[in-house]
Amino acid sequence: MTLPSDARLLEPHLGLVAKLSADVASEVSARRNNGVPFSTDDEARLVEDLTWRRLTSSGSADNGSLPLEVEQAVVRRVKAELYGLGGFDLYLDDPTIENMYVNGADRVFVQRAGAPEPERVPAIARNDEELIELVNRWATTAGRMERRFDIGNPRLDLRLPTGHRLHAIMEVTRRPTLTIRFPFHRAVSLQGQLEFGTVSPQLARFLQAAVRARANIIVAGGTGAGKTTMLRSLLMEVPGHERIITIEDTPELNLAAFEETHPNVVEMETRQANNEGRGELSMLELTRECLRMSPDRVIIGEVRGAEALYMLKAMSQGNDGSMCTLHADSARGVASRVRAYCAEGAHGLPTTVIDSFFSNAVDLIVHIKQLPDRRRVVSAVVEVEKSEGETIRFNDVFAERPEQVAEFETMPSQRLMARLELAGLGWGGARG
């Protein structure tokens, strides 16, 4: 995939862009202060006109010899600096980019879908000071509440109007560092996972039936294993009439974008405190709140704290078919991770009680991992057997195989199998 042409064209002319942006902004402000009324469209046209005038003026030695394509790129960039997202505007509409990493103004990388490694791209600003200034402009105008990014507030999480999620940090790093996660606008499905080799036909049929049977599912795996993509695929199997509430710290599922298949979706997002220390909404609070909103299914983007207990409550009090992702190195390791998370928010709750709660709330654990060749595969599907006792018991329905998709190992319990059959699986589907 080639870079946007403007990126390379503008790289030697960022100083000119900065000067033109400052000059044009000053003149527009002066006209506004003189009482000249502007609509947004009028002001944008004025910015473009003023920029062209300065570019083509005979007295400008810096830009008198620029090729037309460079002048056009400069004009676009000045408009982006004043009304858009600066140098990031060049990349925001690129559907191949999943993440962008900025380790200082001139050390910028993009991670494209399916690419083995990040790709370095031109500088996003002339220097780190300009980069910080740009982030502060976003924080002031783009967020739901005014925020700052400076020495006193060296960390910033921000959702841009375009749906991109920004994390910025400074002072504890040598240079200001940004991580931008791009919104996922493509529908993914189990069929797509099958085509990518993440699941086998047999496993895809099983998971499809599990979702339709309203099994409570935890998708587990390591960082970058593809947990969120698998969760999206499972959600596409949910019947369209159901009311789904998603809770995320970093919005990634983007289920509401597919209104034609899932019209009744509520997306909830955590919120940090404002500059006065007020207004914070945590995963725990949102998970507790959503149970009052009559969901058919509760979906937590990633469980990583005390909200685990309320997730189990959702799974066991009539919201069957609820799902979440969780970081774990193995399917069986999920139980100990949930145990630790529940203990964080339930002081004094015995481990045996948590284990019993877990056993009776969770139906399936789908573990996914990334292989050395960067292929992602479902490595195991484990049933959590219902038990009256305090010990968690597992049934390896699809067992791990070296460097390949998990293979069918053991029949599900009669209780789960009956539900899967009603959802259309059948014995032949389970066996192959």
Secondary structure, 3 states (H helix, E strand, C coil): CCCCHHHHHHHHHHHHHHHHHHHHHHHHHHHHHCCCCCCHHHHHHHHHHHHHHHHHCCCCCCCCCCCHHHHHHHHHHHHHHHHCCHHHHHCCCCCCEEEEEEECCCCEEEEECCCCCCEEECCCCCCHHHHHHHHHHHHHHCCCCCCCCCCCCCEEEEECCCCCEEEEECCCCCCCEEEEECCCCCCCCHHHHHHHCCCCHHHHHHHHHHHHCCCCEEEEECCCCCHHHHHHHHHCCCCCCCCEEEEECCCCCCHHHCCCCCCCEEEEECECCCCCCCCCECHHHHHHHHCCCCCCEEEEEEECCCHHHHHHHHHHCCCCCCEEEEECCCCCHHHHHHHHHHHHHCCCCCHHHHHHHHHHHCCEEEEEEECCCCCEEEEEEEEEECCCCCCCEEEEEEEEECCEEEEECCCCCHHHHHHHHHCCCHHHHHHC
